[in-house]
Amino acid sequence: MNLRRDVFQAIADPTRRAILLLVTTQAMTAGAIAANFDTARPTVSKHLLVLTECELLKQEQKGREVYYQLNPQKMKEVADFVEPFRLLWDERFNKLESVMQKFKST
């Protein structure tokens, strides 16, 4: 049985978030990614599999190496989901700041 990977489950893990940060600026091999962690390479490979299955990472074969890179379209889906919450909190903090300014000036 093949379970569909959920993007939010994938980014809930701190190691997977760290991997996403690593590949934001350049494509990297699994070995190069694993070198940044104190865990076994198979563990990092499992994280890469999850990120690839939920399409947060794309794979590109270059010769004998597989390079992993960020999939910006999938990250945009995450950002689009989070945006209304960010706007709500920005509005609330702005209101709080306004109230605090009133108390400060009295």
C-alpha positions in Angstrom: 0.0 0.0 0.0 1.5 3.3 -1.1 0.5 6.2 1.2 0.5 9.7 -0.3 3.0 11.9 1.5 1.7 15.1 3.0 3.7 18.3 2.7 2.9 19.4 6.2 3.9 16.1 7.7 7.2 16.4 5.7 8.1 19.9 7.0 7.1 19.0 10.5 10.4 17.2 10.9 13.3 19.5 11.8 15.8 17.4 9.8 13.7 17.7 6.7 13.4 21.5 7.2 17.1 21.7 7.5 17.5 19.7 4.3 15.2 22.1 2.5 17.3 25.1 3.8 20.4 23.4 2.5 19.2 23.0 -1.1 17.6 26.5 -1.4 20.6 28.0 -3.1 22.1 25.0 -4.9 21.4 21.4 -6.0 23.2 18.9 -3.8 23.9 15.1 -3.9 22.6 12.9 -1.1 26.2 12.5 0.2 26.8 16.3 0.3 23.5 16.7 2.2 24.3 13.9 4.6 27.7 15.4 5.4 25.8 18.2 7.1 24.1 15.9 9.7 25.3 13.7 12.5 23.0 10.8 11.4 23.7 7.8 9.3 23.4 8.4 5.5 20.5 5.9 5.2 18.5 8.1 7.7 19.2 11.1 5.5 18.2 9.1 2.4 14.8 8.3 4.1 14.3 12.0 4.7 15.2 12.7 1.0 12.7 10.1 -0.1 9.9 11.7 2.0 10.7 15.2 0.6 10.8 13.8 -3.0 7.6 11.9 -2.6 5.7 15.0 -1.5 7.4 16.9 -4.3 9.2 19.5 -2.1 12.4 18.3 -3.7 13.1 17.4 -7.3 15.8 14.9 -8.4 18.1 15.4 -11.4 20.4 12.8 -12.7 23.8 14.1 -13.7 26.1 11.3 -14.8 26.3 8.9 -12.0 25.1 11.3 -9.3 21.5 12.3 -8.4 21.2 16.0 -7.4 18.4 17.2 -5.1 17.0 20.7 -5.5 14.1 22.6 -4.0 10.8 22.6 -5.9 9.7 26.2 -5.6 6.2 25.6 -6.9 5.4 23.1 -4.1 6.9 25.5 -1.5 4.6 28.2 -2.9 1.6 26.0 -2.1 2.9 25.9 1.5 3.4 29.7 1.6 -0.1 30.2 0.0 -1.7 28.1 2.8 0.2 30.0 5.6 -0.4 33.5 4.2 -3.9 34.1 5.6 -2.6 33.2 9.0 0.4 35.6 8.7 -2.0 38.4 7.6 -4.2 37.7 10.6 -1.3 37.8 13.1 0.1 40.9 11.4 -3.2 42.6 11.9 -3.4 41.5 15.6 0.2 42.7 16.3 -0.5 46.0 14.7 -3.6 46.5 16.9 -1.6 45.5 20.0 1.2 48.0 19.0 -1.4 50.7 18.6 -2.9 50.0 22.1 0.6 49.9 23.6 1.4 53.3 22.0 -1.7 54.8 23.6 -0.6 53.6 27.0 2.9 54.8 26.5 1.8 58.3 25.6 -0.4 58.6 28.7 
